[in-house]
Amino acid sequence: MSYAALDERSVGPFLATVPAVAARLGGTPDGWTVREVGDGNLNLVFLVTGPEGGVAAKQALPYVRMVGESWPLPLSRAYYERLALADQAAHAPARVPALIHHDDAMALTVMALLSPHRTLRGALIEGERYPLLAGHLAEFLADTLFFTSDLAVPVADKKARIAAYLGNTAMCRITEDLIFDEPYYDAPMNRHTPGLEDVVAAFRADVPLRLAAQRMKARFLAAPEALLHGDLHTGSVMVTASDTQVIDPEFAFYGPIGFDVGMILANLWMAYLAQSGQRPADRPDPWLLDQAEALWAGFASRFAGHWRALDLQAEHGALHALAKADADLREAAIRDRLDSIWTDALGFAGCEMIRRILGLAHVADFESIADEGLRAGCERRALRIARSLLVDRPSFPGITAVSQAIGQELALA
């Protein structure tokens, strides 16, 4: 079958031809409820429910949805998303939706319907709290990143897995352009809140800042440490009070571990910094800073625990070989690797915060602030923090130092 974009009328009859999906839904398409909810930048997303259950069907479009056909995009990204979902499920099955069906020709991925889950970003904007969030995200990050890295995977197998994702170049190019390059010059699709013109001009003339961003781009391009989600923000996380699911890994590739860690931390920090504009009469709730700290602590502890628990007699990645017979070396290597991941995470977080304010794809945390003056104030504070994270990383030896800097920034408001 050749590719054809689906809509709310055609998706039901199409899914009815897939036995596994039809059985999960029950009944016939006439009795199914279909809703298109793809409010993201790239794809169509259909939520389909029947008398027996529901599915989420995600179809790639041959262009960037938020821009239109002037920005073509290969349908193959759906293949890499399916590949990543399967690989992530092998290591963190409780944290990703079950994959039910994939159709390469239609660039269609059908997953278990997450219900009553909601998008984390929207929930945080409304002030909701999720007590298990940090632990669940730490679990996802530590499990998927450690067990696809050189620490756990034999060398030949790791190189084969890197090769399997090498074709996802179009999605990586989006990251390269939108995160590391375009925010620092007058790119045609950049936009910013009125009132930030002085910051925009200053950032475009800031050689240390731009050099730091290019250093992070070099890490992104040349450090295939583990399988990354590649777009891990609060819009890619679905939550309930008892569950957390990570979705949308279509940007997946092998890259630096600190990238995924830095992306999600940046989005938690932005959510916190946006609160003074969302609810100006209230003091910002420190819960989000606490969650960021707990996430990093949980990730570091779990990542180290996986390393210590490796069977010393089994074949593992090359980076584990010397430490097999030397416990002191292993502990030093664990500390060294976590320090390296933390340093990378700081830089990537700074890049993410800057691009979400001065680049093309913004975040609802700030965009939901109707008062442009309040929004610009929140974004200005976030940009100052972001610059520090990028240019002055040694000033943040641990995550509590970031929380303190954010608190000091708000105290000056």
Steps between C-alpha positions, in 0.01 A plus 500: 500500500628848415507785748188708560441739787216382722226710656228445757275332241756269341708389796232269643444295183877478452562372854218248458721321244766435766389194702696584816358852509143397412504239776626751754223746410216251460186554296513676164618844381143626506506469877846646557573850622781680320665824605800668336712662773830566325572846635876454465731628233528201270237225492140381497388323819167317520347368821267215410274325751263208459290280728801290606775760528696772328814580300703803404589510131779735399568575134792698366431768243745562213566850633527695824142549611554832678660652188337322206610340175777755452699298757504139376590221741559129425238250608779270615495673838202278586721194446761633744232581754375141484858373531561720804175399669601135468852563629377712790241237591778240525657699784220710655174323409300669776588849377403485129168420330459151355557482125208325328554548126719683254449562129814626326323593177241708684758635750250396768571383854220362717555491876301424810272787595625676810196576712433689722845644439557859403796694365738603776552850362132587514466352846793703633358820354186432705708448813450125529746284696602142432683338792655218296612715207868545583549135586330378185698734274823403674412136439434560130820697450731271697361178351484604135831690502713259703386182329556636150845641583855369469480407867243227446511407131783304332694711253384331179137506609523867597643596162220309327237686704662833416484405133131413528418864583745676267230568242300725732697796369207733427385500861853550628539790257194668653665477841832624366342803335227595748687440825864582428505745209186700419438667840835678462439677169211660313350175370181555295267303729632625833257690718503650846277682745498880453726659757790258456664681210800603711562139608466376142759752381732426790485123447575533128813701585606283794803306378554293820132398497495411131827311534358303793192409294724378219696287746175337604413445134836326455416269791160430349656413164790287613419313823284192429493389863150352523159488336333834563133587496620817331206727587435443868295797617190521719279476191646154436398370843152373589405475866249392760544503878639147482657468155741678265539413131754640254374539143606633157860375454510584129820702552676190634868447419823408677644807669634643827319379812487852643278617215186318616576585864554868423188529285259381768673699776479816287128451452441456872702815570303694236173378650615636835618834360169547317294482819552864595330596174229235510400579860660837586315529832656180633853405591651244259452148628845349576363153428629518141853582615474212746391270219794603284738430789334165573510406133874558472572327833283204403657474157855516635428241772324259264761540224780428749304208640469341156876534455579340836255216438653380173607138502880521500527170314269595214591690187413867521606819331863598455483773763434245773795271420775650718275542801408131515781421738545840661217628720680828570536570130135416445385746766728769361367429150140529624568838659688619192225394260223658708700823522536499122128436450417782741728745322345409165148522644562857616609612154218324320248640748624851431464447125148364544386795710638755254348337194157470666496878548690642202461230234212351302335247733393661827339341807153551642647561846598849385260537207200451730588824682265745327663816639798559272680704764474222756598242241804699389608534864478125558684426177770758574573329831507160331742630238739631765498160668544325165802710409663415831435129450671515162790737562579445867441131558771466770289728721241221525678202660165345586133549438438685825720778364259537207202516735677767705582706190139483384382605847739794500381604155140504617593692814631780281172524304 
